[in-house]
């Protein structure tokens, strides 16, 4: 069969539908303008035509013509063989129009009517009646099988004929067009319903118990006549041979719906041409039937509301089924369920990036109709945002707050080999400087098991750009979920709006260098390391305050002086990574191995005993963890030129006086011995802020002049001068820049 036959069967000339290679497409295109080659490039299409100017949704369906049926699994969850699927369809005598193999585990059968049904309510009735026959047939054949109830949506995606289904990168399967039969007669399908003892009345919208026994005064006469003709009398076609009986039953049902005898006579003449000579209308309106129970007929607006509520309830059940099974619904039902309302603003869900896009209410009204906006599902309404992070289990809110955090989709955590992961982590926490392997695992473990706890900012430096710093961050993204992490150059982080990273669990900053970090930016970095809450500010949106869970990593190749860190600062944990030996260490499958080992590593890390089971500082890990040689070198390189000149003076003086353990001096003694025009105030500030010396006032012996004085002076110990790392560049210096 050819592709064009398939679409000519389902659509008329000039109609349009939605094609796509993802399940999130919404924009329709004209069928006539798409040749077979274009159609076969798209995996999905919407089974019914979409109204011009509308998007994919039930409200956007132009003609309710096509009905889809498929089987995924039996009641035990096992795949149903294709031959068994065909057997059920054949035995049920389903009057199908097209059949396509999905390229997976099912056949997609579509019934296409010669005359579309009137609306979503009637469409649902027809679909349910067909499904009832199919399920009953499967049961009669002895199979514990039910057809997929999620496909009753008239704006449903189905598999496009003769397209290639992308199973995984490099692997495709043909969605083979099995057969095209053509559209089916509505009358023949009604006869099929009747032969299976199904009545339209049993599948019609049911009024609430409070409406039973009433005549609906809000439904007009046309709506009542339509209900009697197209629902209550649908299984009783009018013929000359049953004229009297048909007119009597029709009249009696019309009377029960609240229609007058005159109105009924007029409608019978329109349908039958004349009233039977035995006058069945008068008989139906006689006092004999005064006690007939009234019938409540839905008005058009009530029918639409009922259809929407049914769709919402069924989608809720379908969503819960997907959650319970842990599987993705490959033919996701688009439409209103892709939107939420938080406070007074609407957002569209960005499924690809696990994000929300601010959406315009007027656009939604155009897409779905104002009636739907009035009845926007309460399940999609939230009072405010929240940010509750838990990687190990789903967190229930009160139903009124929308949690911005989305758990990553991990494979089941099982014990196993994670040697490639260990190789990466050893490069980070073990191979250069102090071995801090256990501390590193604690730092990672807290991010998974105790995400609210503040942690030191990990800074990874290397001389070479090819040391594995980026790979470590990418591995963290695999573990935490890319949608929960932010990885960008530091310049982007320092921009005014923080919406891109404020809610993330990990903020990784690349290309950190001295020129990027001034006093203001340093304060911003410090704030994001320790704060408990964050004010999210995005362009054109109101500010929102949320709980903050972010941890920070900074990467740098300017390892000797990328930032200033004073002696009291304890937020930064600086480590050096060794250069990658390409001949020895290069592995083209390294990242794939990391991904494959993730369930094994997570099993270990979530069951591991912490090295520090008790909190020892505001960062949990003791502050001694950050006292690495790298930190001392950065602190030393952060000193001012005046500090370094004073230190040289102190060192020379102590070297000349081997037995001296302290120096006593005044600020003017320093000014007389340093180069340049340095004021006493500058020297005093350096001694107090950088050297942390306190000025004293008493009698003392000046170490430089040997005079005894009674005035202000400073005191410095030998240990304060020489307790700094050796900064002489050399091959053994991990911060040495070649």
GIBEL-V683201 format. One line per field, one symbol per residue. psi: psi as a letter, one per 20 degrees, with the letter a starting at -180 (. if undefined). burial: I if it has 24 or more other ideal C-beta (glycine too) atoms within 12 Angstrom, else O. A space follows every 50 residues. Layout:
psi->???
burial->???
//
This chain:
psi->qqhhhghhghqrpiqqrpqrirjjqipqqpghiorhgghiiphqqphqqp ppirrorghipgpnhppqprpfraiijqppqhhhghgggghikpmqgqpp pijdjrpoppppqhoqrgahghghggghgghggghhggghijpmpqqoii jipikqqrpppjrppngrpioqqpmpogqphrqqpghhhghgggijkpph hijqpprrhiiqjqpoiiprgghggggggifhjhjmqprhhkgggghggg gghgghijqrgghggghghhgihrpqijmhghghjrihkhjppqpppprg hhgggggghgggghhgggghggghijqqohlporbhijqqpodjqqqppn hhjlrqppqphhhhhhhiqhghhhkpphijpqhrqrnopoihqpppajii poohppqqnqqpoqqaplhhghgghhhgihipbpolghhghgggghhgil iipqqqopppqqgqimijghhgghghgggiphijqporqhhhhirgpjhh ihjqhpopprlprhiioahghhhgghgihiqhrqoooqpjqqqpprqpjq qqpppqimihlirpprhipjhpopqppqqpohhhipohjghhhgghighg ghgghijqpqhniqpiaijfqqiihimrhgghggggiiqrhgghhhgggg ghghhhnhipiqpprrhhhghiiqqrnprhgggggghgghikqpproapr ophhijqprnaqrqppqghhgilqqojpqrhioijpo.
burial->OOIOOIIIIIIIOOIIIIIIOOIIIIOIIOIOOIOOOOIIOIIIIIIIII IOOIIIIIIIIIIIIIIIIIIIIIOOOOOIOIOIIOOIIOOIOIIIIIII IIIIIIIIIIIIIOOIIIIIIIIIIIIIIIIIIIIOIIOOOOIOIIIIII IIIIIIIIIIIIIOIOOOOOOOOIIIIIIIIOIIOIOOIIOIIOOIOIOI OOIIIOIOOOOOOOIIOOIOIOIIIIIIIIIIIIIIIIOOOOIIOIIIII IIIIIIIIIOIOIIIOIIOOIIOOIIOOOIIIIIIOOOOOOOOIIIIIII OIIIIIIIIIIIOIIOOIOOOOOOOOOOIIIIIIIIIIIIIIOOIIIIIO OOOOOIIIIOOOOIOOIIIOOIIOIIIOOIIIOIIIIIIIIOOOOOOOOO IIIIIIIIOIOOOOOOOIOIIIIIIIIIIOIIIIOIOOIIIIIIIIIIII IIIIIIIIIIIIIOOOIIIIIIIIIIIIIIIIIIIIIIOIOOIIOOOIII IIIIIIIIIIIIIOOIIOOOIIOIIIIIIIIOOIOIOIOOOOOIOIIIII IIIIIIIIIIIIIIIIOOIIIIIIIIIIIIOOOOOOOOOIOOIIIOIIII IIOIIIOOOIOIOOOOOOIIIOOOIIIIIIIIIIIIIIIOOIIOIIIOII OOIIOOOOOOOOIIIIIIIIIOIIOOOIOOOIIIOIIOOIIOIOOOOOOI OIIIOOOOOOOIIIIIOOOIIOOIOOOOOOOOOIIOOO
//
